[in-house]
Amino acid sequence: MFSRSERLRYLLSLVPGKKRLGMYRFLPVFFCIGGVMEWIMINVRMGKETFYDVYRRKQSERQYARRIEEDLNVPEK
């Protein structure tokens, strides 16, 4: 197990910018990963829908259900 830790430490030491950025040198990598994930969620279709199509549909369904519930809870005069 100790050798794995040393291997990992060695691999992490290969990332440039240790002196200047310290532990924040990995931030650009994660920023790029987040950007790629966002691009995939917007542009890649699974079947006929993207992630945001599903999100918008679910949001409108919740809004419709809330309006129906509010209409049913209105006291009659």
GROMACS elastic network, one bead per residue, 0.5 to 0.9 nm:
[ bonds ]
;  ai    aj funct       b0    kb
    1     4     6  0.52853   500
    1     5     6  0.66825   500
    1     6     6  0.89945   500
    2     5     6  0.51853   500
    2     6     6  0.64798   500
    2     7     6  0.87781   500
    3     6     6  0.50452   500
    3     7     6  0.61681   500
    3     8     6  0.85950   500
    4     8     6  0.61146   500
    4     9     6  0.84545   500
    5     8     6  0.50904   500
    5     9     6  0.60316   500
    5    10     6  0.84962   500
    6    10     6  0.60222   500
    6    11     6  0.85714   500
    7    10     6  0.50082   500
    7    11     6  0.61767   500
    7    12     6  0.85831   500
    8    11     6  0.50699   500
    8    12     6  0.61127   500
    8    13     6  0.84927   500
    9    12     6  0.51563   500
    9    13     6  0.61134   500
    9    14     6  0.88637   500
   10    13     6  0.50571   500
   10    14     6  0.66116   500
   11    14     6  0.53395   500
   11    15     6  0.74435   500
   12    15     6  0.57066   500
   13    16     6  0.75653   500
   13    18     6  0.76499   500
   15    18     6  0.73381   500
   15    25     6  0.76569   500
   15    26     6  0.79641   500
   16    19     6  0.84439   500
   16    25     6  0.73646   500
   17    20     6  0.53492   500
   17    21     6  0.55489   500
   17    22     6  0.68649   500
   17    23     6  0.89399   500
   17    24     6  0.87668   500
   17    25     6  0.58061   500
   17    26     6  0.89983   500
   18    21     6  0.56075   500
   18    23     6  0.69976   500
   18    24     6  0.84163   500
   18    25     6  0.65477   500
   19    22     6  0.57647   500
   20    25     6  0.82241   500
   21    24     6  0.53654   500
   21    25     6  0.51474   500
   21    26     6  0.88255   500
   22    25     6  0.59264   500
   22    26     6  0.88349   500
   23    26     6  0.66914   500
   23    27     6  0.83380   500
   24    27     6  0.53437   500
   24    28     6  0.83207   500
   25    28     6  0.69478   500
   25    29     6  0.82379   500
   26    29     6  0.54453   500
   26    30     6  0.66455   500
   26    31     6  0.88112   500
   27    30     6  0.52609   500
   27    31     6  0.60730   500
   27    32     6  0.86492   500
   28    32     6  0.61205   500
   28    33     6  0.85661   500
   29    32     6  0.52134   500
   29    33     6  0.62582   500
   29    34     6  0.87039   500
   30    34     6  0.61260   500
   30    35     6  0.85630   500
   31    34     6  0.51446   500
   31    35     6  0.62648   500
   31    36     6  0.87324   500
   32    36     6  0.61737   500
   32    37     6  0.85699   500
   33    36     6  0.51542   500
   33    37     6  0.61860   500
   33    38     6  0.86561   500
   34    37     6  0.50592   500
   34    38     6  0.61701   500
   34    39     6  0.86108   500
   35    38     6  0.51028   500
   35    39     6  0.61734   500
   35    40     6  0.86165   500
   36    39     6  0.50469   500
   36    40     6  0.61656   500
   36    41     6  0.86210   500
   37    40     6  0.50855   500
   37    41     6  0.61792   500
   37    42     6  0.87119   500
   38    41     6  0.50419   500
   38    42     6  0.62724   500
   38    43     6  0.86145   500
   39    42     6  0.52011   500
   39    43     6  0.59478   500
   39    44     6  0.77992   500
   40    43     6  0.53049   500
   40    44     6  0.50839   500
   40    45     6  0.84547   500
   40    50     6  0.85878   500
   40    51     6  0.86246   500
   41    44     6  0.61563   500
   41    45     6  0.82187   500
   41    50     6  0.63152   500
   41    51     6  0.52117   500
   41    52     6  0.68224   500
   42    45     6  0.82702   500
   42    50     6  0.62342   500
   42    51     6  0.65902   500
   42    52     6  0.63540   500
   42    53     6  0.86871   500
   43    50     6  0.67130   500
   43    51     6  0.86630   500
   44    49     6  0.83671   500
   44    50     6  0.60589   500
   44    51     6  0.82292   500
   45    48     6  0.59743   500
   45    49     6  0.52467   500
   45    51     6  0.78005   500
   46    49     6  0.56939   500
   46    50     6  0.61815   500
   46    51     6  0.82588   500
   47    50     6  0.82267   500
   49    52     6  0.79770   500
   49    53     6  0.57334   500
   49    54     6  0.66613   500
   50    53     6  0.51900   500
   50    54     6  0.65877   500
   50    55     6  0.87581   500
   51    54     6  0.53378   500
   51    55     6  0.62637   500
   51    56     6  0.88017   500
   52    56     6  0.59984   500
   52    57     6  0.83792   500
   53    56     6  0.52954   500
   53    57     6  0.61584   500
   53    58     6  0.86184   500
   54    57     6  0.51096   500
   54    58     6  0.60869   500
   54    59     6  0.84908   500
   55    58     6  0.52415   500
   55    59     6  0.60787   500
   55    60     6  0.86491   500
   56    59     6  0.50433   500
   56    60     6  0.61700   500
   56    61     6  0.85564   500
   57    60     6  0.52490   500
   57    61     6  0.61617   500
   57    62     6  0.86887   500
   58    62     6  0.61860   500
   58    63     6  0.85851   500
   59    62     6  0.51606   500
   59    63     6  0.61925   500
   59    64     6  0.86210   500
   60    64     6  0.60455   500
   60    65     6  0.85391   500
   61    64     6  0.50904   500
   61    65     6  0.61549   500
   61    66     6  0.85730   500
   62    65     6  0.50947   500
   62    66     6  0.61061   500
   62    67     6  0.86568   500
   63    66     6  0.50714   500
   63    67     6  0.62575   500
   63    68     6  0.86946   500
   64    67     6  0.51582   500
   64    68     6  0.62486   500
   64    69     6  0.86020   500
   65    68     6  0.51034   500
   65    69     6  0.61031   500
   65    70     6  0.85927   500
   66    69     6  0.50182   500
   66    70     6  0.61104   500
   66    71     6  0.86052   500
   67    70     6  0.50327   500
   67    71     6  0.61451   500
   67    72     6  0.86309   500
   68    71     6  0.51235   500
   68    72     6  0.62749   500
   68    73     6  0.87143   500
   69    72     6  0.51446   500
   69    73     6  0.62440   500
   69    74     6  0.88767   500
   70    73     6  0.51013   500
   70    74     6  0.63877   500
   71    74     6  0.54784   500
   71    75     6  0.89970   500
   72    75     6  0.81716   500
